Amino acid sequence: NIKYEINKMADVRDILELDRPPTPEITKEAIIGPEKVKKKPLTTKVSKRPEGMHREVFALLYTDNKDAPPLFPTNTSQGYKQLKAKLGMRRVRPWRWMPFTNPARSDGAIFHHWKRTTDETKEYPFAKFNKQVPVPTYTDADYLQHLQNDSWTRQETDHLFDLCRRFDLRFIVIRDRWDRSRFPDRTVEDLKERYYDVCGILTKLKDGASHDTKVYVFDADHERRRKEHERKHYEKTTTFIEEEQTLINELKKIEARKKEREKKQQDLQKLITAIRPRADPNVKDCFQIVETAGIKFPDFKGSGVTLRSQRMKLPASVGQKKSKAIEQLLQELNIELNPMPTEEICANFNELRSDMVLLYELKSALATCEFDLQTLRHQYEALNPGKAFPGQQLTPPDDAVMRN
């Protein structure tokens, strides 16, 4: 027994007090060796074909090895692995630390940078970005004949154009560098206006009377108003902004009431045309017949068996306000709200309530007209104090007359 022999040798070494290394534990792995762990092949989880998807469509999502589809189309036929590096056999072009000058500078300053020896004779590449604004020039004869101005002297104009050339039409800088010891102080708008006026005159003189000549005109007054508006807008306080928002909301309410009055005026015109039997014969032809006045009760003919009382039911289009007004008028006239639904009573009761709705709408329209008339009267008195308002005020008719 191997285990017995190993233990026996261990006992002998203990008796002789000999040092020994620690005895390893006898296991199956120590005798036979470690078992080889079988690696499971990496497999991609293939989802189940969704219900309703055709087999051919589902097969397009995977390859024959059931690999998952790529995130984006790939092409393995070309790539850096198949390409060989193309190394040139020519010698490397040498670089050298050398001086250079910038043609855009007029002071002749010398700078240094790294540059290829083959490019030593080339001009500094960034000099081409130095773009100069073409400021026009004028002669003494041009100024005496065309450019004289009562507000500007010749010395001021020369000083202005000199600053425009030096600072590339940066008028904020030009005004800052303006010589106030020799000339009166000028605003940016004054400087721009004088410069562009001179440029426009010189352009016309150069191109003659050609219609294709485009002359830029600077509106100094508009620019001043714009800056003043921007300054006021910037200096607005929180209180002022809240008041402005309140006025805007009031304006929206006024516009909404105006639209509502216009709609009521249109309804009034329809109501007037609806009262054609009561209209005067001389003006009856001036109105058109409108069929939508009053109440349109539903017609139950040919709809099967119905109760006659359903004919007296107010339609939903009447509205709650009109229904309350009808109920109040019926109570004032001591008429039952739900009378016996005979054939004659149904017809007369529906016609009566239709007239009541027409009366209610006429009263509302009359109130709107009186309000508009009162508003116009106040506006007329405010614009023409001391003058009488033309025409007479309309007085509402008596309710009893309207009921008759």
Stockholm file with secondary structure:
# STOCKHOLM 1.0

chainA/1-404         NIKYEINKMADVRDILELDRPPTPEITKEAIIGPEKVKKKPLTTKVSKRPEGMHREVFALLYTDNKDAPPLFPTNTSQGYKQLKAKLGMRRVRPWRWMPFTNPARSDGAIFHHWKRTTDETKEYPFAKFNKQVPVPTYTDADYLQHLQNDSWTRQETDHLFDLCRRFDLRFIVIRDRWDRSRFPDRTVEDLKERYYDVCGILTKLKDGASHDTKVYVFDADHERRRKEHERKHYEKTTTFIEEEQTLINELKKIEARKKEREKKQQDLQKLITAIRPRADPNVKDCFQIVETAGIKFPDFKGSGVTLRSQRMKLPASVGQKKSKAIEQLLQELNIELNPMPTEEICANFNELRSDMVLLYELKSALATCEFDLQTLRHQYEALNPGKAFPGQQLTPPDDAVMRN
#=GR chainA/1-404 SS CHHHHHHHHHHHHHHTTCCCCCCCCCCHHHHHCCCCCCCCCCCCCCCCCCTTCCHHHHHTTSCTTCCCCCSSCCCTTSSTTTSCCCCCCSCCCCEEEEEEECTTCSSCCEEEEEEEGGGTTSCCGGGGGCCCCCCCCCCHHHIIIIICBTTBCHHHHHHHHHHHHHHTTCHHHHHHTCCTTTSCCCCHHHHHHHHHHHHHHHHHHHHTTCTTCCCCCCCHHHHHHHHHHHHHHHTCCHHHHHHHHHHHHHHHHHHHHHHHHHHHHHHHHHHHHHCTTTSCTTTGGGSCCCTTSSCCCCCCTTSSSCCGGGGGSCCGGGCHHHHHHHHHHHHHTTCCSSCCCCHHHHHHHHHHHHHHHHHHHHHHHHHHHHHHHHHHHHHHHHHSTTCCCSSCCCCCCCHHHHHC
#=GC SS_cons         CHHHHHHHHHHHHHHTTCCCCCCCCCCHHHHHCCCCCCCCCCCCCCCCCCTTCCHHHHHTTSCTTCCCCCSSCCCTTSSTTTSCCCCCCSCCCCEEEEEEECTTCSSCCEEEEEEEGGGTTSCCGGGGGCCCCCCCCCCHHHIIIIICBTTBCHHHHHHHHHHHHHHTTCHHHHHHTCCTTTSCCCCHHHHHHHHHHHHHHHHHHHHTTCTTCCCCCCCHHHHHHHHHHHHHHHTCCHHHHHHHHHHHHHHHHHHHHHHHHHHHHHHHHHHHHHCTTTSCTTTGGGSCCCTTSSCCCCCCTTSSSCCGGGGGSCCGGGCHHHHHHHHHHHHHTTCCSSCCCCHHHHHHHHHHHHHHHHHHHHHHHHHHHHHHHHHHHHHHHHHSTTCCCSSCCCCCCCHHHHHC
//
